[in-house]
Amino acid sequence: MGNGEFYMDCGSYDVSLTVPEGWLIGATGELQNPEEVLSEQSRARLNMATNSHDVVHVVMENDREPGTSTLDSPNDLLTWRFMAVEVREFAFGTSDKYLWDATTAEVADKNNDQSNDLSMIHAFYRPEEERWAPSAEFAQFSIEFLSNMFMPYPYPHMTMVEGVMGGGMEFPMITHIGGARTDRSLFGVTFHEIGHMYFPMIIGQDEKTFTWMDEGLTSFNTAEASAEFWNQDSWDPRKQGYYSIAGTGDEVEPMRRGDLYPLGTAARGLASYNKPAIALHALRSIVWSGAIHGGILGICPALVI
Ligand SMILES: [Zn+2]
């Protein structure tokens, strides 16, 4: 649905992808047959990453060869099999140019057994995109921040892949991010796309009908996370961005179908991202001041008595 992206029921996916040997794949779901596609070296490093909070370089620049990153295959092809249970969509990224970084994120007690659980973090990107070096660390921070803010991240992994599109696009357990980036813009888009694992991937709202529910909530969460990660106010630039367009006639209402925004204007970005995020920020201030005010009112009668 273009700008409205997608809305689907959950399903379980069993997907086999046949690619040339030496090509790596990041995808929704868990890899079922690592011993049939990955070299012993890659499997050993991946195994090391499953218990590490530091980033492990599973495939480095000089490893990107059949027989070193992946297995050698008699017919030059390898079939990677992924399975995902109860997710809204399946997506993947593949290249023979990717590096592969892996680590884990602590996601509190997702199995409710009094233990801190881990989810894997993967990052696939080309070495010439040097700004991507902290990608796995950004994803790790994002998953841990969101797990504390809402609920433990429930999926077995979160995977970042350098994609061909200019912005970022979220799918369950995987996000595609493209374009030349600074540290801050890579952090921002990484957190934003991972934020979508909660809204809409887990919560399940319909972005086609109400884009602001996905993008506004996620923009709010991204502003909160950016403030903590970079230790500086991240709300003022958003407010200034809104003020620069407010009243120019480019605004439309946020309660509008995702595919019915005027094209070539700032209308969608404003109505679905910054405006609802700023409105939630303002609403929170009112709730907080109301809570303080209510607390004072609550104490006063007790003092009088
Ligand atoms: Zn988004």
Residues whose N, C-alpha, C, O or C-beta is under 5 A from the ligand:
A	BS01	ZN	E215
